[in-house]
Amino acid sequence: MDIRPEYRKKSIRSYVVRAGRMTDGQRNAFENSWAQYGLKLTDGAIDTDDVFGRSGTKVLEIGFGMGDSLLQMAAAEPDTDFIGIEVHPPGVGTLMNGATEQSIENLRVYLADANDVLEECFATESIDRLQLYFPDPWHKKKHNKRRIVQPQFVQLVREKLRPGGVLHMATDWQHYAEQMLETLDEAEGFENNAGQGEYSPRPDYRPLTKFEMRGERLGHGVWDLIYQKID
């Protein structure tokens, strides 16, 4: 199969597709496991219940990297269905390999642009929780416009969340955390679970990543922000 991320043409993107060699194992995952786990942007709109053959809680994660924490969550919550979106093929291959090894059934994945997938593939009010963990901070001020957390993105998420659904973000970049806080506190239709202007403690369902544990030892901060759709 063609192992390249799917996307529509846009002038500004929130990511760069990193060049990198895929291992034989990662490449084999696309050959052997994509039929079970893979979803395609070009296939259009999905019914999340039909995808998993059951109703129940649906969680979407954007930018899962190599997939370690997403795999842990799927294994820990077999009654919850998870869909991940990532543009880095080695990460998608690694996640599918892990899911295959553990016989995980409550997991699907897109190799595609997250905004495109949200716009075209998910019905209104079809997601219970959207997770955005450690997105690219685009730390240079001139690149801040590339950050995925912008008012337009937040309202797209709001449209796709079910009533009472949750947007959960986490970042280790303080300036980005401050921007997330300001953007969401001002956003229509969301309420900060920790209170206006406050960050949330890390919930038990979000595993600590290796990167995060290393950062904690070095005294680096991590900020969680949890907002609930209120209309």
Order of alpha helices (4+ residues) and beta strands (2+ residues): alpha-alpha-beta-alpha-beta-alpha-beta-alpha-beta-alpha-beta-alpha-beta-alpha-beta-alpha-beta
